[in-house]
C-alpha cells in the first residue's frame, strides 16, 4: 500500500492524479503541474499541500462466467431429447 509523501521532499510526476493532504486537514484528489497544485477538476488549490500519496489499485472484480449459447442449425438434427418420443 502507498504511504504519504512529504510534498516539500518529493513531488509526483506532472499531471499524475494522487491523493493530496492539505494544511487545513482535508484530503482530496488532485495533481501537480509545473509549480502549481490543482484539484482533479483543474481548479487551482488555495490551501497548501503538505503530503501526497499514489492512488491505490482498484479492487479485483470477479466476473461471472456467461453461460454458453447453443446455436441451433435447422439443417442439422435436433440436438436435445424430445419428450414423448
C-alpha positions as CSV (number, residue, x, y, z in Angstrom):
1,X,0.0,0.0,0.0
2,X,1.1,3.5,-0.7
3,X,2.3,5.8,2.1
4,X,2.1,9.6,2.5
5,X,5.0,11.5,0.9
6,X,6.1,14.9,2.2
7,X,5.4,17.4,-0.6
8,X,8.4,19.5,0.4
9,X,10.7,16.5,-0.1
10,X,9.3,15.0,-3.3
11,X,6.6,15.7,-5.9
12,X,4.6,13.3,-8.1
13,X,5.1,13.3,-11.8
14,X,3.3,16.2,-13.5
15,X,-0.4,15.6,-14.2
16,X,-0.5,12.3,-12.3
17,X,-3.6,12.1,-10.1
18,X,-2.8,11.5,-6.5
19,X,-4.4,11.9,-3.0
20,X,-3.4,15.2,-1.5
21,X,-3.4,16.2,2.1
22,X,-3.9,20.0,2.7
23,X,-2.7,22.1,5.6
24,X,-6.3,22.5,6.7
25,X,-6.6,18.7,7.3
26,X,-8.7,18.0,4.3
27,X,-7.8,15.2,1.8
28,X,-8.7,15.4,-1.9
29,X,-7.7,14.1,-5.2
30,X,-5.5,16.3,-7.3
31,X,-2.4,16.7,-9.4
32,X,0.7,18.8,-9.7
33,X,1.8,20.7,-12.8
34,X,4.8,23.0,-13.0
35,X,4.9,24.8,-9.7
36,X,1.1,24.6,-9.0
37,X,-1.3,22.1,-7.4
38,X,-4.8,21.5,-8.8
39,X,-7.9,19.7,-7.8
40,X,-8.9,16.9,-10.3
41,X,-11.5,19.4,-11.6
42,X,-8.5,21.5,-12.8
43,X,-9.3,24.3,-10.3
44,X,-6.1,25.6,-8.6
45,X,-5.7,24.8,-4.9
46,X,-6.0,27.6,-2.4
47,X,-4.6,25.6,0.5
48,X,-1.0,24.3,0.8
49,X,-0.4,20.7,0.0
50,X,1.6,19.1,2.8
51,X,1.6,15.5,1.6
52,X,0.5,13.3,-1.3
53,X,0.0,9.6,-1.9
54,X,-0.4,7.5,-5.1
55,X,-3.9,6.2,-5.6
56,X,-4.4,2.6,-4.5
57,X,-5.1,-0.1,-7.1
58,X,-8.8,-0.7,-7.7
59,X,-10.3,-3.9,-6.2
60,X,-10.3,-7.0,-8.3
61,X,-13.7,-7.6,-9.8
62,X,-14.8,-11.1,-10.1
63,X,-16.9,-11.6,-13.2
64,X,-19.5,-14.4,-13.5
65,X,-18.9,-16.7,-16.4
66,X,-21.6,-16.2,-19.0
67,X,-23.4,-19.3,-20.0
68,X,-22.6,-20.6,-23.4
69,X,-25.3,-20.2,-26.0
70,X,-26.4,-23.1,-28.0
71,X,-26.9,-22.2,-31.7
72,X,-29.4,-24.4,-33.4
73,X,-28.8,-25.1,-37.1
74,X,-32.1,-26.0,-38.7
75,X,-30.2,-28.1,-41.3
76,X,-28.9,-30.5,-38.5
77,X,-30.9,-32.9,-36.4
78,X,-32.4,-31.5,-33.1
79,X,-29.6,-32.0,-30.5
80,X,-31.9,-32.4,-27.5
81,X,-34.1,-35.2,-26.5
82,X,-37.8,-34.7,-27.4
83,X,-40.3,-35.6,-24.7
84,X,-42.8,-38.2,-25.7
85,X,-40.7,-40.0,-28.3
